Amino acid sequence: MSRNILAYCDKLFTPSESFIPRGYSAFERLKPVYIGHELKGPVPEGAEVIEMGPLHGPGGEAAFKQLGTVSAKLEDTLRALDPVAIHASFGKSGAYALPLARRLGLPLIVTYYGGDATKTANTKDSFIRIYNRRRAALWDEAALILPCSDFIRRELLARGAPEAKMVVHHNTADPERFRPGEKQDILVFAGRWTEKKGIDTLIAALERIPEALDGWRVRLLGDGPLKADLVAKLEAAGIRAELPGWIPADEMPQHFSEAAIVCVPSKRASSGDAEGLPLVCVEAMLSGCALAATLHAGIPECVKEGETGYLVEEGDHVALADRLRRLLSDPGRTRAMGEAGREFALAGFNLAEQSRRLEDHLIGVAKDAGTWQDAPQVRFRPD
């Protein structure tokens, strides 16, 4: 029969974090039971969810998070599921889950995605912040740490995380959702208009090449604090751009399917915040788009320089303008790079394959911890 695993994320089903439930989509021997404190979006069909708030005793959620207090009601409810492990998404959720793993005698696995490993707020010493004061204990007691890119692995290693416990587990996207469509001369940026996403670098690059944009549509998706000033710069430079604003996740495949070029100009923010491995890269590549991106975080792990796109240094708008000009001026070569990108993404960043790998990791940890017992298999597949 399938066995349960507690899938802990403190804020459950945040729309921008749909990669979390997708990561369990190919599970057959394990069933995720989602636990956390706040539902931030719709519950996926067929998912089992336990909101922990009503299960806390005196002191409530604060006592659980600050002091690690696990009420008898919470313990009994979770023990009844007979789980084999806890898998926490993001470092902070790992810190919250640590006392729970201790009480239940379960191995704890933690996945890191980006800013949870790089932001100065998360890497400094601080007794006030729960994650910071439990960070060393989390790394010491966790059975497995899964950084989403080798970049994040190196960031964690530099700050004292144990190398022997870390295995890189890349972000992925669904090749059935993200597929090439009828390509048009469209250049797309998709992301928050924030410092980390590097949208200011892209705007500065576009200002240098207005003549190369002739015949192309520039589509800049998303919203954010930098948008008003940067749109004014575009208008001053006479560059026309489509600005649809925030796009629901269900509509993103259409934008990528028709685009020829996707720009991912990410950079480390002044707060230390950095990407892990931007899913937009994988989604765009699966959609047959050529990439113009930066040598930032895990991006070089999924973009092959000169084959599936071009890579420039963070914040280098001059170099980015040059690479964009190359892509814009040679549509045939650009289409070929997009086709090569899809093949590369299918081979190395396939959702089903990565999901099966995650299940193997979790079962391996459970077996090592003695919480897994082989039994006749009843296949579990989420709806």
C-alpha positions as CSV (number, residue, x, y, z in Angstrom):
1,M,0.0,0.0,0.0
2,S,1.1,3.6,-0.4
3,R,2.6,5.4,2.6
4,N,2.0,8.9,3.7
5,I,4.5,11.7,3.8
6,L,3.9,15.0,5.6
7,A,4.4,17.8,3.1
8,Y,5.0,20.9,5.2
9,C,4.8,24.4,3.8
10,D,3.7,27.0,6.2
11,K,1.8,29.0,3.6
12,L,0.1,26.3,1.5
13,F,-0.7,26.6,-2.3
14,T,0.6,30.1,-2.9
15,P,-0.1,30.7,-6.6
16,S,3.5,31.5,-7.4
17,E,4.6,28.2,-5.7
18,S,2.6,25.8,-7.7
19,F,5.9,23.9,-8.3
20,I,5.5,22.4,-4.8
21,P,2.5,20.2,-5.4
22,R,3.6,19.5,-8.9
23,G,6.8,18.0,-7.4
24,Y,4.7,15.1,-6.1
25,S,2.7,14.5,-9.3
26,A,4.5,11.3,-10.3
27,F,4.5,9.7,-6.9
28,E,3.3,6.1,-6.8
29,R,4.5,4.7,-3.5
30,L,4.0,7.8,-1.4
31,K,1.1,10.1,-0.8
32,P,1.7,13.7,0.3
33,V,-0.5,15.0,3.1
34,Y,-0.1,18.7,3.1
35,I,0.3,20.4,6.5
36,G,0.7,24.1,7.2
37,H,-1.0,27.1,8.8
38,E,-2.5,29.2,6.0
39,L,-4.2,28.4,2.7
40,K,-3.0,31.0,0.1
41,G,-4.7,29.5,-2.9
42,P,-7.1,26.8,-4.0
43,V,-6.4,23.3,-2.9
44,P,-5.4,21.0,-5.8
45,E,-8.1,18.4,-6.7
46,G,-7.7,15.3,-4.7
47,A,-5.2,16.7,-2.2
48,E,-5.4,15.9,1.5
49,V,-4.8,18.9,3.7
50,I,-4.5,19.4,7.4
51,E,-4.6,23.0,8.7
52,M,-2.6,22.9,11.8
53,G,-4.0,26.0,13.6
54,P,-7.0,24.4,15.2
55,L,-4.8,21.5,16.5
56,H,-2.6,23.6,18.6
57,G,-3.0,23.8,22.4
58,P,-2.3,26.7,24.7
59,G,-0.3,29.4,23.0
60,G,-1.5,28.3,19.6
61,E,0.6,28.8,16.5
62,A,3.0,31.1,18.3
63,A,3.9,28.5,20.9
64,F,4.4,25.9,18.1
65,K,6.7,28.2,16.1
66,Q,8.5,30.0,18.7
67,L,8.9,27.3,21.4
68,G,8.5,24.1,19.3
69,T,5.4,23.1,21.4
70,V,3.6,20.2,19.9
71,S,0.1,19.6,21.4
72,A,-1.2,16.1,22.0
73,K,-4.0,16.8,19.6
74,L,-1.6,17.7,16.8
75,E,0.6,14.8,17.6
76,D,-2.2,12.3,17.7
77,T,-3.7,13.6,14.4
78,L,-0.4,13.3,12.5
79,R,0.6,9.9,14.1
80,A,-2.8,8.5,12.9
81,L,-1.5,9.0,9.4
82,D,1.4,6.7,10.0
83,P,3.8,9.0,8.0
84,V,7.2,7.8,7.0
85,A,8.9,11.3,6.8
86,I,8.4,15.0,6.7
87,H,9.3,17.0,3.6
88,A,9.5,20.7,4.2
89,S,9.5,23.2,1.3
90,F,11.8,26.2,2.1
91,G,14.3,26.6,4.9
92,K,11.8,28.5,7.2
93,S,9.3,25.7,7.0
94,G,12.1,23.2,7.8
95,A,12.8,25.2,10.9
96,Y,9.2,25.1,11.9
97,A,8.9,21.4,11.2
98,L,12.1,20.4,13.2
99,P,10.3,20.1,16.6
100,L,7.5,18.1,14.9
101,A,10.0,15.7,13.4
102,R,11.6,15.2,16.8
103,R,8.3,14.5,18.5
104,L,7.1,12.1,15.8
105,G,10.5,10.4,15.4
106,L,10.4,11.1,11.7
107,P,13.3,11.9,9.3
108,L,13.2,15.5,8.0
109,I,14.0,16.5,4.4
110,V,14.2,20.2,3.4
111,T,14.2,21.7,0.0
112,Y,15.8,25.1,-0.5
113,Y,14.6,27.3,-3.5
114,G,16.5,30.6,-3.5
115,G,16.2,33.5,-1.1
116,D,15.8,31.1,1.8
117,A,19.5,30.2,1.3
118,T,20.8,33.6,0.1
119,K,19.0,36.5,1.7
120,T,21.1,38.3,4.3
121,A,18.1,38.1,6.6
122,N,18.4,34.3,6.4
123,T,22.1,34.0,6.6
124,K,23.0,36.3,9.4
125,D,23.0,35.3,13.1
126,S,19.8,36.3,14.8
127,F,18.1,35.0,17.9
128,I,14.9,36.8,17.1
129,R,14.2,35.0,13.8
130,I,13.1,31.4,14.3
131,Y,14.9,30.1,11.2
132,N,18.2,31.7,12.1
133,R,18.3,30.4,15.6
134,R,17.3,26.9,14.5
135,R,19.4,26.9,11.3
136,A,22.4,25.0,12.7
137,A,20.2,22.4,14.4
138,L,18.1,22.0,11.2
139,W,21.2,21.3,9.2
140,D,22.6,19.0,11.9
141,E,19.4,17.0,12.3
142,A,17.9,17.0,8.8
143,A,18.3,13.6,7.1
144,L,18.6,15.2,3.6
145,I,18.9,18.7,2.2
146,L,17.7,19.3,-1.4
147,P,19.0,22.5,-2.9
148,C,17.2,23.3,-6.2
149,S,20.4,24.1,-8.0
150,D,24.1,23.6,-7.6
151,F,24.4,27.4,-7.0
152,I,22.1,27.0,-3.9
153,R,24.1,24.0,-2.8
154,R,27.3,26.1,-2.9
155,E,25.6,29.0,-1.1
156,L,24.5,26.7,1.7
157,L,27.9,25.0,1.8
158,A,29.6,28.3,2.2
159,R,27.4,29.0,5.3
160,G,28.1,25.8,7.0
161,A,25.5,23.3,5.7
162,P,26.9,19.7,5.7
163,E,28.0,18.8,2.2
164,A,27.4,15.0,2.8
165,K,23.7,15.7,3.3
166,M,23.0,17.8,0.2
167,V,21.8,16.5,-3.1
168,V,20.9,18.9,-5.9
169,H,17.3,18.4,-7.1
170,H,16.5,20.8,-9.9
171,N,13.3,22.7,-10.4
172,T,11.2,21.4,-13.3
173,A,8.2,22.1,-15.4
174,D,5.6,20.0,-17.1
175,P,6.4,19.3,-20.8
176,E,2.7,18.6,-21.5
177,R,1.7,22.1,-20.4
178,F,4.7,23.9,-21.9
179,R,5.0,23.1,-25.6
180,P,6.0,25.1,-28.7
181,G,3.1,26.6,-30.6
182,E,3.0,28.7,-33.8
183,K,6.0,30.9,-33.2
184,Q,5.8,34.7,-33.7
185,D,8.3,37.5,-33.6
186,I,7.6,38.2,-29.9
187,L,10.2,38.9,-27.1
188,V,8.8,38.1,-23.6
189,F,9.9,39.0,-20.1
190,A,7.8,37.2,-17.4
191,G,8.3,38.1,-13.7
192,R,8.0,40.5,-10.9
193,W,9.3,44.0,-11.7
194,T,11.8,43.9,-8.8
195,E,15.5,44.3,-8.4
196,K,16.2,40.5,-8.3
197,K,14.4,39.9,-11.6
198,G,16.7,42.4,-13.4
199,I,13.9,44.0,-15.4
200,D,15.8,47.3,-15.2
201,T,18.8,45.7,-17.0
202,L,16.4,44.5,-19.8
203,I,14.9,48.0,-20.2
204,A,18.3,49.6,-20.4
205,A,19.2,47.0,-23.0
206,L,16.1,47.7,-25.1
207,E,16.9,51.4,-25.0
208,R,20.1,50.7,-26.9
209,I,18.5,48.7,-29.7
210,P,15.3,50.3,-30.9
211,E,16.1,49.7,-34.5
212,A,16.5,46.0,-34.0
213,L,13.0,45.7,-32.5
214,D,11.4,46.8,-35.8
215,G,8.9,44.1,-36.7
216,W,9.0,42.5,-33.2
217,R,6.5,42.7,-30.4
218,V,7.9,43.3,-26.9
219,R,5.7,41.8,-24.2
220,L,6.6,42.5,-20.6
221,L,4.5,40.5,-18.2
222,G,4.1,41.1,-14.5
223,D,3.9,43.9,-12.0
224,G,6.0,45.3,-9.2
225,P,7.5,48.3,-7.5
226,L,9.8,49.2,-10.3
227,K,7.2,49.2,-13.0
228,A,6.1,52.8,-13.1
229,D,9.6,54.3,-13.5
230,L,10.7,51.7,-16.0
231,V,7.6,52.1,-18.2
232,A,8.3,55.8,-18.3
233,K,11.8,55.1,-19.5
234,L,10.4,52.8,-22.3
235,E,8.1,55.6,-23.4
236,A,10.8,58.2,-23.3
237,A,12.9,55.9,-25.6
238,G,10.0,55.5,-28.0
239,I,9.8,51.7,-27.4
240,R,6.3,50.3,-27.6
241,A,5.7,47.3,-25.3
242,E,2.7,45.2,-24.4
243,L,2.1,45.4,-20.7
244,P,-0.6,42.9,-19.7
245,G,0.4,43.0,-16.0
246,W,0.2,39.9,-13.8
247,I,-0.7,36.7,-15.6
248,P,-2.4,33.7,-14.0
249,A,-0.3,30.6,-14.1
250,D,-2.8,28.8,-16.3
251,E,-2.2,31.4,-19.0
252,M,1.6,31.4,-19.0
253,P,1.9,28.4,-21.4
254,Q,0.2,30.4,-24.2
255,H,2.6,33.3,-23.9
256,F,5.6,31.1,-24.0
257,S,4.2,28.9,-26.8
258,E,4.1,31.8,-29.3
259,A,7.2,33.7,-28.2
260,A,10.5,33.2,-30.0
261,I,12.7,34.9,-27.4
262,V,12.4,35.0,-23.6
263,C,14.7,37.2,-21.5
264,V,15.7,36.3,-18.0
265,P,18.0,39.1,-16.7
266,S,18.0,38.1,-13.0
267,K,20.6,39.3,-10.6
268,R,21.4,39.2,-6.9
269,A,19.5,41.9,-5.1
270,S,21.0,44.2,-2.5
271,S,19.3,42.2,0.2
272,G,21.2,39.1,-0.9
273,D,18.1,37.6,-2.5
274,A,18.9,35.4,-5.5
275,E,17.2,33.0,-7.7
276,G,17.6,29.2,-7.2
277,L,16.9,28.0,-10.7
278,P,14.2,30.2,-12.3
279,L,11.3,28.0,-13.5
280,V,10.7,30.6,-16.2
281,C,13.9,29.3,-17.9
282,V,12.7,25.7,-18.0
283,E,9.2,26.7,-19.0
284,A,10.5,28.8,-21.8
285,M,12.9,26.2,-23.1
286,L,10.2,23.5,-23.0
287,S,8.1,25.9,-25.1
288,G,10.8,26.2,-27.7
289,C,12.0,29.7,-26.9
290,A,15.6,30.9,-27.2
291,L,16.9,32.6,-24.0
292,A,18.8,35.8,-23.4
293,A,19.8,35.4,-19.7
294,T,22.4,36.2,-17.1
295,L,25.1,34.2,-15.4
296,H,23.1,34.2,-12.3
297,A,22.4,31.5,-9.7
298,G,21.3,28.2,-11.4
299,I,20.6,29.7,-14.8
300,P,23.9,28.4,-16.3
301,E,22.8,25.0,-15.2
302,C,19.9,24.9,-17.6
303,V,20.9,27.3,-20.4
304,K,23.7,26.2,-22.8
305,E,25.7,29.2,-24.0
306,G,25.4,29.6,-27.7
307,E,23.2,26.5,-28.2
308,T,20.0,27.2,-26.4
309,G,20.5,30.9,-25.7
310,Y,23.0,33.5,-24.6
311,L,24.4,34.3,-21.1
312,V,25.8,37.6,-20.0
313,E,27.1,38.9,-16.6
314,E,24.5,40.2,-14.2
315,G,23.5,43.8,-14.7
316,D,25.4,44.1,-18.0
317,H,22.9,45.8,-20.2
318,V,25.4,46.5,-23.0
319,A,26.2,42.8,-23.4
320,L,22.5,41.9,-23.1
321,A,21.6,44.4,-25.8
322,D,24.3,42.8,-28.0
323,R,22.9,39.3,-27.5
324,L,19.3,40.4,-28.0
325,R,20.3,42.1,-31.3
326,R,21.8,38.8,-32.4
327,L,18.6,36.9,-31.7
328,L,16.4,39.6,-33.2
329,S,18.4,39.8,-36.4
330,D,18.6,36.1,-37.1
331,P,15.1,34.5,-36.6
332,G,16.2,31.2,-38.2
333,R,19.1,30.8,-35.8
334,T,16.8,31.9,-32.9
335,R,14.2,29.2,-33.8
336,A,16.9,26.6,-33.9
337,M,18.2,27.6,-30.5
338,G,14.6,27.3,-29.2
339,E,14.3,23.8,-30.6
340,A,17.6,22.8,-29.0
341,G,16.4,24.2,-25.7
342,R,13.3,22.1,-25.7
343,E,15.3,18.9,-26.3
344,F,17.8,19.8,-23.5
345,A,14.9,20.6,-21.1
346,L,13.1,17.4,-21.9
347,A,16.3,15.4,-21.1
348,G,17.3,17.1,-17.9
349,F,14.4,19.0,-16.5
350,N,11.4,16.7,-17.0
351,L,8.7,17.0,-14.3
352,A,7.8,13.3,-14.2
353,E,11.4,12.2,-14.0
354,Q,12.3,14.7,-11.3
355,S,9.1,13.8,-9.3
356,R,10.1,10.1,-9.4
357,R,13.6,11.1,-8.2
358,L,12.1,13.0,-5.3
359,E,10.0,10.0,-4.3
360,D,13.1,7.8,-4.4
361,H,15.0,10.3,-2.2
362,L,12.2,10.4,0.3
363,I,11.8,6.6,0.4
364,G,15.6,6.2,0.7
365,V,15.6,8.4,3.7
366,A,12.7,6.6,5.3
367,K,14.3,3.3,4.8
368,D,17.5,4.5,6.4
369,A,15.5,5.9,9.3
370,G,13.6,2.7,9.8
371,T,10.2,4.3,9.2
372,W,9.6,2.5,5.9
373,Q,8.4,-1.1,5.7
374,D,8.0,-2.7,2.3
375,A,4.4,-3.9,1.6
376,P,2.3,-4.9,-1.3
377,Q,2.1,-1.8,-3.5
378,V,-1.2,0.0,-4.1
379,R,-0.4,2.7,-6.7
380,F,-1.2,6.2,-5.7
381,R,-1.6,8.9,-8.4
382,P,-3.0,12.4,-7.7
383,D,-6.0,13.3,-9.8
